[in-house]
Amino acid sequence: MGIRRGHIDDWVIVGGGIHGTCAARALVAAGAEVAIIDPAPRLLDRWRSRAAAVSMRWLRSPASHHLDRAPVSLHHFVHGENDPGALRLAGPFRRPNLEAFMRHSSRVIADWGLERRLVKSVVTSIRQEGGLHRVECASAEPRLARRVLLAVGSNRLRRPGWAATLASRGAPIRHVFEEGGDLVEDVIGGGISAVQVALHASTKEGARVRLWHRAPLRVSEFDFAWSWAKHRFMGTWQDLGPRGRQDFLQRTPRRGSVPPGLERRLSSAVSSGRIQLMGPVGRVGWDGGSAELSLEEAGSRYPSAGVVLATGVEQQSAPAVAEQVGLATELPTSAGFPLLGDDMDWGMGIHVTGPLARLRLGPVAPTIVGARWATSKLPGVRLQPV
């Protein structure tokens, strides 16, 4: 397929999620010509669907973490909409409810005309051509761009080996991010998603839900130390060097945690008998026919009509992402992460945001504030990270 004569994008952004949309808004505001390539029908589509899948009601992040420029934008939006029933901020960190965050995000997307910049396709290859990047798409014309931003997450769902094996044989086991029936009797996972799913399932008439987790639930306001999102930490982080950052990431626990408010809701559901807390899953029985699936713990057997895995997604490596988008050049990596410059440049005009930027931004890289930090470092952008 040919490229429109004379048309060159300043940026092609691969991925239309939180990170890609945050960067797109800032780049468009800076006067750049931007195209966003994502197979979904609208921006933030996968983020919306995953939030719905885990029955998210409130964001874990504070009101200063969003897609707009000024940190106070979401706060002002909520108070200016005159809809206190639907749009709310709560707690000491002024966390927005999901409706407030999504309405604000939609407003930002509409105000900057970002949906019309969306190219609904999958990137098949990125290669250099005459000092530019030629971005080939599966179902759209190729694009020529001065710079490319990789803003991709992972679609590889994490699941225990036994669950993957039995699900492939037809057992009533599914990952929470997969389409499936509403029947939920057992939830497996130890973080915020698992608790949200269990709480939602327990509200149905006559429901009795078991929540299986390997270790005692860890209660924390955030899934990372709050100081890690601050300017002082970022300066210290850069002083560590690549090896020191790798050691820090390896030492930092990645298992999930639950904020205090959600833990209180869980405790109430446990006290009322709607949810039963279990330990790690032992043997799993299923004969592949009509017999019930059964989970075992400490010698006790629990028949189950439906198991949901709230076990997250696998972390992708830089080589895997490069292969996924057909990046036709070898760029420097360390321990599976890209080695990024001060402007998030991986090399040769390829920039990176999202989970792959952990070595540059630290543990907050996959989060909304990580999207703001990465965006603030892109060439020509003016954005207050927090």
N, C-alpha and C positions, 0 to 999 in steps of 0.2 A: 504494500500500500504506500502511496506517496504522501509527502508532507506538503502542506499548503505553502506555496512559494512566498518566501520572505517572512514567514511567521516563526518567531523564536520566543519561547517562554523564558522569562528570567529564572523561574523555578518550576520544576515538576516535583510535586509531593506524592510519594507513594504511600498511601494509607489515609483514610478519611475518618479516623477515630479522634480521640481527645487530643493526641499529640499533633496529628496532621492538621486538624482544624484550628487548634491554638496557633500553630505556626502560620497557617494560611492567613488568618485574620491579621496578624502582625505584619506579614510581608505585604499584603494588599494595602494595609494602612501606610506602609512605607513607600508605596507607589510601584511595587513590583507587579509584573504580569505573571500570574500563577495558574497552574493547572493541578488539580488534585485527582489522582487516579485510584479508584477503589471500585470493586465489583458491586457494592451495595447500592440500593436505589436512592439512598440519602446519606448525608453526613451523620456520623455518630451512630449509625445503624446497629453495628455489632455491640457497641457500648450500651445502647438502649435495651437490646434483646437480652444481654447478659444481666443487666440490672433487673429486668423483669423476671428472668429465670430464677434468680436468687431471692425474689420478693423483697428487693431493697425498698425501704421506706425513707431512710435518711442517709445522706452522704456521711462518710467518716471524716472528710476533710472540712476545714472551716470555710466561712463565707468568702475569705480572701483568695481562695483557690478556685479559679474559673477560667474562662476563655478570653475574657475582655482585657483591656490594657490596665486600667487602674484597679488596685486591690479592693477598693470600696465599691466597685461597680455592682456586684451582686447584692450587696447590702442595700444600696440605694434603690436597686430595681425592686426588691421585695417590698420595701417600705413605700415605694411610689406606685405600686400596682393596686393598692387599696383592696386587696383580696386576702385578708389575714387568715381566712379559713383554709385556703388552698396553699398559700405561700408562707412558709414559716422559717425562722431561724431560731435555734434553741441551744441551750447549754452554755457553758463558759467560753466555748470556742465559736459560738454562733454558727453551728452546723446548719446547712440548708436541708430542707426535705427534698426528696427527689423531684417533686413537681416544680419547686422553685428553681432548682439547678437546670432542669430541662427547659423550662420556659425562658430563662435567662439565656441559655445557650442558643435556643432557637431565635431569640431576638438578635443576638450577636451575628449569627449566621445570615439572617435576613438583612440586617443593616449593612453588611459588607458584601452582600451578593455572592456568598460563597457557594451556594448550591449550583449556580449557573457555571461555576468553574469546575464542577465535578464531572469527570470522565468515567462513565460506568464500565470499567473493564479491569482486566488483570494484566499487570506488567509481565512480559515474557522475556525481555532482555534489555539491558542498558549497556551501551558501548559508546566509545568516543568516535566522533566524526567531525573532522575539520575544526578541532578546538572546542566543540560543543558535545553534548550528550544526546544520542539518539535513543529514545525510549520507545520500544516496540510494545504494542498492546495486543491482546488476544482478539478483541472485538471492536477496535477503534483505530483511527489513523495513528501512526506513530507521531511522537512529539520531538521537537528539537528544543533543548534547554541549555541555558548557561550553567545552571546548578541543579542538582537533584537532592532532595531530602528524603531519606528513608525513615518513615514513621510507622513501622510495621510492628504488630504484636505477634503473639503466638496463637495458632489454631490447634496445636497439639495438646490434647486433653490428657491430664495426668490421671492414671487409674491403677489400682493394684493389679498385679499379674493375674490373680485368681478371678478378679472381676472382668478383666478383658477377655479371658478365656471363656468364662461362662456366658457372658453377654453375646459373644460370637456364636454360641450354640443356641441362643434364643431365650436364655434365662431373663426374668424380669428385673434387669439391672441396667441402669442408664446413668450417664453423666448428666449433671444438672444443666450443662450447656447444650445438651442434645434434645431434640424433640422427643416427646414421649407422653405416656399417659399421666393422669393426675394422681394415680394411686401411689401413695407414699406411706410406707410403714417403718422403714429404716433409712436413716440418713448417716452417711459415713463422711467424716471430716472433722477437723479440730479448730476451724477458724470462723470468721464472721459470716461467711457464706453458708456454712453448714448450719449455724445457729439460726440464721434468717430463714432458711428453707424449713428447718424443723419447726420453728415457731409458726410459720404460715400453714404448714400441714396440720399442725395441732389445733388450728381454729375450726377445722371442718367438723361437722356433726359426728359425734361418736369416735373421733380420731384418738388413737393412742400411738404415739410416735416414739421410736427409740433412736437416740443419737449416740453413735459409736465414735470414740476418739482414742488415740493412743496414749495421750498424756493429759493431766489436768488442764482445763482451759486456762489460757494465759489472758489476764485482764489488763488492757492497756488502752489509753485514749487513742493512740495511733499505732500503726503497725511498724513504726520506726521511731527513733528518738526525735522529739520535736526539734532539738538543736541541730539535727542533720539538715534541716531545710533553711538554715540561717546563713547569712553572709560569712560569719566567722568560721563556721564549719567548712564552707567551700574553700576558703583560703587555706585552712589547715589541710584539707583533703588534697589540694594540689601540691602541697609541700611534701606529701608522703611519697610521691613517685609511683610509677605503675606497680612495682612489686609490693610496696607497702599497702596500696589500695587493694590489690588482690588478696593479701593476707587479711585485711579488714573485712572484706566481703565474705571470705571463707569462715571467719570467726563469728560473724554476725548471724544470729539465729534467723531462719527464714520461715519457721513454722508460723501458722496463723495465730491471731489473737482476737479478742472480743472487747469492744469498748464497754465501760461500766454500765451505761444505760441498757444496752442489749443483754448484758449478763444479768441484770436485775429482772428483765422480762423473762429470761430463761429460768431463773430461780423460781419465779412465780409459777411458771408452767410446770416445773418439776414438782413443786409443792402441791399443786392441784391434781397431779397424776396424769396430766396430758402428755408430758414428755418424760421418758425414762433415760437417764444417763448410763451408758454402757462403757466398757473398756475396749481394748483392741479386739477386732474380729479374729476368732480362732478358725476352726474348720468351717467350710461352707459345703452344704449338701444340696445336690440337685441332680436328678437322674435324667434330665433332658426330656422328660415327658410332662405329664400333667401334675405330677407331685409338686408340693410346695417347695420353694427355696427355703433353706434353713441356715441360720447363722448360729455359731456356737461361741460361748465365752465361759471359760473356767468350767468346762464340762456340761454346762446347761445349753439346751437347744431351743432356739426361737424360730418358729415358722414365720415366713415373711411373704407378703403378697406383692411387695415392690421395694426395691432398693435404689436410692439415689446417691450418687457419688458427688460430694461437694469438695473435691480434692484439687481444684485449680487447674492450671495449665503448665506445661513443661516450658522451661526456659530455653529459648533458641540461642544458638551460637552464631557468631558473625559469619563463619563459612556457610552455615545452613541458610541464613537469610540471603547472602550473596548468591547462592545457588538458586534460591526461590525466585529471585528477581532477575536471574540471568546476568549478573554483573560481570561484564567481560574484562575484568582487570583484577589483579591481586593487590590487596591493600593490607597494611600492617595490623596485626592482632596480637593480643596477649591473653592467655588463658581463655580463649574463645570470645573475647570482647574486642571491638575495634579500638585502636589507639587514635584518639580524636584530638584535634588541635583546639585552641582557645575558642574558635568560632564553630565548634562541633564538626569541623571538616575532617573526614576520614582520609582524604587525599583526592586530588584530581577533580575537585569540585563536587564530591559526593559527601553530603552531610548526614548526620544521624541524630535522631531523638528517640525517646522511649526506652524500653528495657535494655536495649543494646548499649545505651550510654552510661551504664552503671560505673564503668571504669573512669569516666570523665566527671560524673555528677554524684556518685555515691549511691547508697541504697534508695534514695528518693527518686531515682531516674524514671521508674515506671509510673509514678503517680502524677496527679494533676499538677502539683507544685513542681514536679520534675519537668513536665511539659513547659511550664512557665520559665523555669531556669534555662532549659535548652533553647527555647525560642528567644529569650533575651540575649543570647550569645550569637545568634545568626547575624551575618553581615547586613548592616543597614537597619536593623530592628531597634525600636524603642519600646521596651516593655519592662515594667517593674515586676521582678520575679515573685515577690511575696508582699 
